[in-house]
Amino acid sequence: MGLVIPAKAPNPETAIEDYRLPGTDNAPKGRHIEMDILNLMGPPAAGSLLAAVLAVDLLIATVCVLCVVFLTVWVVVYAGPLALGGCPARRNRLPVYAPLLCLAAWQILASLVMGAIRYVMEGFPPGALESANYIANTVINLLMIGAILFVAWRFFAGRLKGFGLDLRTVAGDFAAAIVNFIAVLPLVWLGVVIVDFVGKLVDPAFEIGVNEGLDALKQTPYPAMKVLMLTYLAVGVPVLEEFLFRGLIQSTARSYLNSPWPAILITSFVFALMHPVSHWPAIFVLSVAMGYSYERSGSLFRPVFIHIFFNATTVCATLLSN
């Protein structure tokens, strides 16, 4: 629901190969067409396109290499998954129904408000309808964040610090989240590639769907609404979902199971279910990384930052690819 997985981005090199010049429908694919396109663009534009493609390839290769390095260090130096063995539980008196009530309240409230907006604004342009939806969702997010903070203040030992919100750790969490994000991102990409590969084996026309939020972002003609939508997708959604899933659901599961890994896996399974089926493998992997970072550090800022980095990166990549 909140994590943004783009559709398969167009490959600039493939796009060039598939291009047909006007009036040459039977022109052969491949290098000749590529050269025609570059000639039509002219040296400056063609050079910029090739430079952009090379820069993206280099960036992806760098991220993959860093991923291998970080995961190797994690396993060799920090004992990998065993590193959570000595992590203390977050002491709390959360009733098992509290996170479920928050989750249900969020979903029901959002459904009712969205239904009311569709009814009242029937016949309005799609851009206006989506703008109203985003304004309403932003208000709902703020209300739910406030409610979750109250629950955390009420039931966690140490109040909000016990929940994992200690402002003294923000700088360190930000730096660590960058490392965590780079380490897990290629694994998330792998999940997307596997789904795309299997989907095309079953149905050659299969495509991983574009996130609805990105469609709405492209539809609205209002700059102010674009800013609101970007802020909502890149910041608002990660904060609410991490407070709810990691902060409440995972903490409750950890308290009852007395072990971090079952709590992380259960929370990640529930979190993945909140998203489209084709996104499940990638979302599950990312959720496990965010859950691990919460247990390892005890800080909720760290998974929030990872979630923000992921959503912001995906939104920007999708918009640029279009």
VONU-902449 format. One record per residue (C-alpha): chain; x, y negated, z. Coordinates in nm, 2 decimals, padded with zeros to 4 digits. Each point is the difference from the previous one (the first is absolute). Layout:
<nodes>
  chaine       X       Y       Z
       A       X       Y       Z
...
</nodes>
This chain:
<nodes>
  chaine       X       Y       Z
       A   00.00   00.00   00.00
       A   00.26  -00.25   00.10
       A   00.32   00.13  -00.16
       A   00.04  -00.11  -00.36
       A   00.10   00.27  -00.25
       A   00.03  -00.13  -00.35
       A  -00.10   00.18  -00.31
       A   00.29   00.14  -00.20
       A   00.18  -00.31  -00.11
       A   00.07  -00.04  -00.37
       A   00.36   00.08  -00.10
       A   00.14  -00.29  -00.21
       A   00.21   00.24  -00.21
       A  -00.30   00.23  -00.07
       A  -00.22  -00.30  -00.07
       A   00.25  -00.12  -00.26
       A   00.02   00.35  -00.16
       A  -00.39   00.02  -00.02
       A  -00.04  -00.34  -00.16
       A  -00.13  -00.03  -00.35
       A   00.05  -00.31  -00.21
       A  -00.32  -00.14  -00.16
       A  -00.08   00.18  -00.32
       A   00.24   00.28   00.07
       A  -00.21   00.26   00.18
       A   00.20   00.28  -00.14
       A   00.33  -00.14   00.09
       A   00.23   00.25   00.17
       A   00.06  -00.02   00.38
       A   00.34  -00.05   00.15
       A   00.30  -00.20  -00.05
       A  -00.10  -00.18  -00.33
       A  -00.31  -00.14   00.17
       A   00.20  -00.10   00.30
       A   00.24  -00.20  -00.22
       A  -00.29  -00.16  -00.18
       A  -00.14  -00.12   00.33
       A   00.33  -00.14   00.12
       A   00.05  -00.17  -00.33
       A  -00.34  -00.16   00.01
       A   00.06  -00.12   00.36
       A   00.33  -00.16  -00.09
       A   00.33   00.04   00.18
       A  -00.09  -00.20   00.32
       A  -00.33   00.17   00.07
       A   00.13   00.35  -00.10
       A   00.30  -00.05   00.22
       A  -00.22  -00.10   00.29
       A  -00.22   00.31  -00.04
       A   00.29   00.24  -00.02
       A   00.17  -00.18   00.30
       A  -00.33   00.04   00.20
       A  -00.03   00.37  -00.09
       A   00.37   00.06   00.11
       A  -00.05  -00.19   00.32
       A  -00.30   00.20   00.09
       A   00.18   00.33  -00.08
       A   00.30  -00.11   00.21
       A  -00.23  -00.10   00.29
       A  -00.18   00.34   00.00
       A   00.34   00.18  -00.02
       A   00.14  -00.20   00.29
       A  -00.31   00.07   00.22
       A   00.03   00.37  -00.08
       A   00.37   00.01   00.09
       A  -00.07  -00.19   00.33
       A  -00.28   00.24   00.08
       A   00.23   00.29  -00.03
       A   00.26  -00.18   00.22
       A  -00.25  -00.10   00.27
       A  -00.16   00.34   00.02
       A   00.34   00.17   00.02
       A   00.11  -00.23   00.28
       A  -00.34   00.06   00.17
       A   00.04   00.38  -00.01
       A   00.38   00.01   00.08
       A   00.03  -00.28   00.26
       A  -00.35  -00.02   00.15
       A  -00.10   00.37  -00.02
       A  -00.28  -00.08  -00.25
       A  -00.35   00.12   00.12
       A   00.15   00.11   00.34
       A   00.08  -00.36   00.08
       A  -00.35  -00.04   00.15
       A   00.06   00.26   00.27
       A   00.09  -00.25   00.27
       A  -00.24  -00.28  -00.10
       A  -00.23  -00.09   00.29
       A  -00.37  -00.01  -00.05
       A  -00.19  -00.33   00.02
       A  -00.18   00.02   00.32
       A  -00.37  -00.09  -00.04
       A  -00.35   00.08   00.12
       A  -00.16   00.00  -00.34
       A  -00.32   00.21  -00.01
       A   00.01   00.24  -00.30
       A  -00.31  -00.18  -00.15
       A   00.15  -00.35   00.01
       A   00.20   00.03  -00.33
       A  -00.29   00.18  -00.17
       A  -00.24  -00.28   00.10
       A   00.24  -00.26  -00.13
       A   00.04   00.19  -00.33
       A  -00.38   00.05  -00.03
       A  -00.08  -00.36   00.08
       A   00.25  -00.12  -00.26
       A  -00.15   00.22  -00.27
       A  -00.36  -00.06   00.08
       A   00.04  -00.37   00.04
       A   00.19  -00.03  -00.33
       A  -00.26   00.22  -00.19
       A  -00.30  -00.21   00.14
       A   00.16  -00.33  -00.08
       A   00.11   00.11  -00.35
       A  -00.35   00.13  -00.07
       A  -00.15  -00.33   00.11
       A   00.23  -00.20  -00.22
       A  -00.08   00.22  -00.30
       A  -00.37  -00.05   00.06
       A   00.02  -00.38   00.06
       A   00.24  -00.06  -00.29
       A  -00.16   00.22  -00.26
       A   00.04  -00.16  -00.34
       A   00.31  -00.21   00.10
       A   00.32   00.03  -00.20
       A   00.23   00.29   00.11
       A   00.27  -00.25   00.11
       A  -00.24  -00.18   00.23
       A  -00.13   00.33   00.15
       A   00.36   00.13   00.07
       A   00.10  -00.33   00.15
       A  -00.29   00.02   00.24
       A   00.09   00.36   00.08
       A   00.36  -00.11   00.08
       A  -00.11  -00.28   00.22
       A  -00.23   00.23   00.19
       A   00.26   00.27   00.03
       A   00.25  -00.25   00.14
       A  -00.24  -00.10   00.27
       A  -00.08   00.36   00.08
       A   00.37   00.08   00.02
       A   00.06  -00.28   00.24
       A  -00.29   00.11   00.22
       A   00.12   00.36   00.00
       A   00.36  -00.10   00.08
       A  -00.13  -00.21   00.30
       A  -00.21   00.30   00.12
       A   00.30   00.24  -00.03
       A   00.22  -00.24   00.19
       A  -00.26  -00.02   00.28
       A  -00.02   00.38   00.02
       A   00.38   00.02   00.01
       A   00.02  -00.27   00.27
       A  -00.26   00.19   00.20
       A   00.13   00.35  -00.02
       A   00.37   00.00  -00.05
       A   00.25  -00.01   00.28
       A   00.20  -00.32  -00.05
       A  -00.30  -00.15  -00.20
       A   00.11  -00.11  -00.35
       A   00.37   00.08   00.06
       A  -00.10   00.35   00.09
       A  -00.19   00.01  -00.33
       A   00.32  -00.08  -00.18
       A  -00.03  -00.38  -00.05
       A   00.30  -00.15   00.16
       A   00.11  -00.32  -00.17
       A   00.36   00.05   00.11
       A   00.04   00.30  -00.24
       A  -00.14  -00.17  -00.31
       A   00.34  -00.08  -00.16
       A   00.14   00.34   00.06
       A  -00.32   00.17  -00.12
       A   00.01  -00.20  -00.32
       A   00.35   00.11  -00.08
       A  -00.07   00.36   00.09
       A  -00.32   00.00  -00.20
       A   00.20  -00.10  -00.32
       A   00.22   00.31   00.05
       A  -00.31   00.22   00.07
       A  -00.18  -00.13  -00.30
       A   00.29   00.05  -00.24
       A   00.05   00.35   00.14
       A  -00.36   00.11  -00.06
       A  -00.09  -00.19  -00.32
       A   00.15   00.25  -00.25
       A  -00.19   00.28   00.19
       A  -00.32  -00.19  -00.05
       A   00.08  -00.05  -00.37
       A   00.06   00.38  -00.02
       A  -00.35   00.06   00.14
       A  -00.14  -00.22  -00.27
       A   00.20   00.17  -00.27
       A  -00.11   00.35   00.12
       A  -00.37  -00.10   00.00
       A   00.03  -00.15  -00.34
       A   00.18   00.31  -00.14
       A  -00.25   00.25   00.15
       A  -00.29  -00.22  -00.10
       A   00.11  -00.01  -00.36
       A   00.04   00.38   00.00
       A  -00.36   00.03   00.10
       A  -00.13  -00.28  -00.22
       A   00.23  -00.18  -00.25
       A  -00.21  -00.32   00.04
       A   00.06  -00.01   00.38
       A   00.11  -00.34   00.14
       A   00.06  -00.11   00.35
       A  -00.25  -00.27   00.06
       A   00.08  -00.36   00.06
       A  -00.08  -00.13   00.35
       A  -00.33  -00.19   00.00
       A   00.17  -00.29   00.17
       A   00.24  -00.05  -00.29
       A  -00.29   00.00  -00.24
       A  -00.17  -00.27   00.20
       A   00.32  -00.20   00.03
       A   00.03  -00.01  -00.38
       A  -00.37  -00.09  -00.05
       A  -00.02  -00.31   00.22
       A   00.07  -00.33  -00.17
       A   00.05  -00.20   00.32
       A   00.36  -00.05   00.11
       A  -00.10  -00.04   00.37
       A  -00.18   00.33  -00.02
       A   00.31   00.17  -00.15
       A   00.20  -00.12   00.30
       A  -00.26   00.13   00.24
       A  -00.02   00.34  -00.18
       A   00.38   00.03  -00.01
       A   00.02  -00.08   00.37
       A  -00.28   00.24   00.08
       A   00.15   00.29  -00.19
       A   00.36  -00.06   00.10
       A  -00.04  -00.10   00.36
       A  -00.35   00.02   00.13
       A  -00.07   00.36  -00.09
       A   00.34   00.13   00.13
       A  -00.04  -00.17   00.34
       A  -00.36   00.14   00.05
       A   00.08   00.35  -00.12
       A   00.32   00.03   00.21
       A  -00.17  -00.13   00.31
       A  -00.28   00.25  -00.05
       A   00.17   00.31  -00.14
       A   00.34  -00.01   00.16
       A  -00.08  -00.21   00.31
       A  -00.33   00.16   00.11
       A  -00.05   00.33  -00.19
       A   00.36   00.12   00.02
       A   00.05  -00.11   00.36
       A  -00.32   00.18   00.10
       A   00.11   00.32  -00.18
       A   00.34  -00.02   00.15
       A  -00.15  -00.03   00.35
       A  -00.21   00.31  -00.04
       A   00.25   00.21  -00.19
       A   00.31  -00.09   00.20
       A   00.21   00.01  -00.32
       A   00.08  -00.27  -00.26
       A   00.01   00.21  -00.32
       A  -00.36   00.15   00.02
       A  -00.13  -00.35   00.08
       A   00.19  -00.15  -00.30
       A  -00.13   00.28  -00.24
       A  -00.36  -00.02   00.12
       A   00.00  -00.38  -00.03
       A   00.16   00.02  -00.34
       A  -00.26   00.25  -00.12
       A  -00.29  -00.22   00.12
       A   00.17  -00.31  -00.15
       A   00.04   00.18  -00.34
       A  -00.37   00.10   00.00
       A  -00.09  -00.37   00.01
       A   00.15  -00.04  -00.35
       A  -00.08   00.14  -00.35
       A   00.08   00.37  -00.04
       A   00.27  -00.07  -00.27
       A   00.18  -00.22   00.26
       A   00.01   00.26   00.28
       A   00.36   00.14  -00.04
       A   00.16  -00.34  -00.03
       A  -00.21  -00.15   00.28
       A   00.07   00.30   00.23
       A   00.38  -00.03  -00.05
       A  -00.01  -00.37   00.07
       A  -00.22   00.04   00.30
       A   00.23   00.26   00.15
       A   00.29  -00.24  -00.03
       A  -00.20  -00.28   00.17
       A  -00.11   00.23   00.27
       A   00.36   00.12   00.06
       A   00.13  -00.36   00.02
       A  -00.27  -00.08   00.26
       A   00.09   00.30   00.22
       A   00.38  -00.05  -00.04
       A   00.00  -00.37   00.08
       A  -00.31  -00.04   00.22
       A  -00.07  -00.32  -00.20
       A  -00.31  -00.05  -00.21
       A   00.17  -00.28  -00.19
       A   00.22   00.25  -00.18
       A  -00.28   00.20  -00.18
       A  -00.18  -00.32  -00.06
       A   00.30  -00.14  -00.19
       A   00.04   00.32  -00.20
       A  -00.36  -00.01  -00.10
       A   00.03  -00.37  -00.10
       A   00.31   00.07  -00.20
       A  -00.17   00.29  -00.18
       A  -00.32  -00.19  -00.08
       A   00.18  -00.32  -00.10
       A   00.24   00.19  -00.23
       A  -00.28   00.20  -00.17
       A  -00.22  -00.31  -00.05
       A   00.29  -00.19  -00.16
       A   00.11   00.29  -00.21
       A  -00.35   00.05  -00.13
       A  -00.06  -00.36  -00.08
       A   00.34  -00.03  -00.18
       A  -00.06   00.32  -00.20
       A  -00.33  -00.15  -00.13
</nodes>
